[in-house]
Amino acid sequence: MAGTPVRVELSDDVADVVRREASRTGRSETEVVELAVKRLVAPSILDRLWDRAELTEDEAMAIAVEEVNSARAERNAS
């Protein structure tokens, strides 16, 4: 995984958890830390996106229903 090197200091107990999780899941320690950060930050990103959303709930639901119906029609055609 290419990226920007960042140095962080973790408490010993957190570092141990990262190592154990990496070992348990077959991920690198970098991947474990990156996933944890993404899970922490993702909700705030979604909140910002919702704040900028221009569709009403009804409009969004209508689009979702239309897409589901379209996908079902494609699946049934094949």
N, C-alpha and C positions, 0 to 999 in steps of 0.2 A: 504494500500500500504506500504510494507516494504521498507526501504531504509536507507540511511545514514543521520542522522540529520545534518542540516546545518543552521546556524543562519545568516540571512541577515537583513539589515535595509533598509526599503523602505520609501520614502517620504510619507507624509500623503495622498497626492492626489493619488499616485500610490496604496497605501494600500487600499484606498477607492474603487478604480477601481477593485482591486482584490476581495474585499469583495462583491461588487455588481455583478461581473461576476460569482462568486461562487454561490451566491444566485439565480441569473437568470438562470444558467445552471444546478443547482443541484449538482455541483462538490464541492469538498473541496477546501479551499484556497490553500492547498498544490498542488492539481491537477492543479489548474489554473496557479500557478507559474511555475510548472514543464512543462506544455504544452507551456507556453510562452517561456521558456528557450529553449525547444526543437525546437520550430519554429525559434528561432534566430540562433541556432547552426546548425540545419539540413542542411541549404544551404552550409556551409563551409565543412561539412562532405561529402556531395555529390561532391563538388569541388575536394576534396582530392581523392575520389574514381575515378572520371573521369580522374584525373591526372595519376592514376595507371592503367587505363584500357589498355588492350593489344589488343583489337579488333579494327579494323577500323570501320568506320561508316557503310560501305557496309556489313562487316561481321556481325555486330550486327543486321542490318536490315534483313539479310538472316536468322539468328537464330529466330528473332521475327516472321517473316513470316512463317517459318517452324512450330513454336509453335502454331500460330493461326490456321494454316491449320490442325494440329494435333488435336487441341481442337474441331474444327468444325467437323472433321471426327468422333471423339468420340461422340459428341452430335448427329450427324446424325445417328450413328449406334444404338443408344438407342431408 
